[in-house]
């Protein structure tokens, strides 16, 4: 947070970092949901959605923990069910199949570089 604040040279010691208040944010959420017909969610749910999107985009738990300010990466691993299982990707990258032949779902141009 101090790094962020240091990049705001116009910020005075008693200034708010974020100019919107909690009640203002709630008001805007209510207004936006009313105008669009979208179901109202809690403000904190936006944080969970953000973490979910970062996981889907492939960012590591460490990167996500740093971004959202989790005290420990263990907190981020509460979302473990959302992290993709890497076993299939590892197997495909190693390009190993039972009979040693080219994987039929392999991407073009990724031919084997080893022999049986």
C-alpha positions, 0 to 999 in steps of 0.5 A: 500500500505504501508503494501505491501511496508513494506514486500519488505525489498530490496526496496530502497526509490527511487525504483519503486514498480512495475518494468514494465512501462505502455508502457511495459505493453501495448506492452506485451498486444499487443504482447500477443493478436497478438500471440493468436488472442484474442481481445485487451482490455484496461488495466483497463478492467483487473481490471473490469474482476478481480472484476467480477471474485471475485464476481462470486467466492462469495467474499463480496463487502467489501472484494472486495473493500479492495482488489482493493482499492475502496475508498468506498464499494459504488464504488464496488456496481456499480457491484451490477447487478453481485452479485447473488440474495440471496433470493433463497439460503436463502429459500433453507437453511431455507428449507421452502416450501409451503406444509412443505414437503422436497424440491425435489431439496434438497441435499442428507443428508440435511434432515429436523430437524423440524416437521410440 
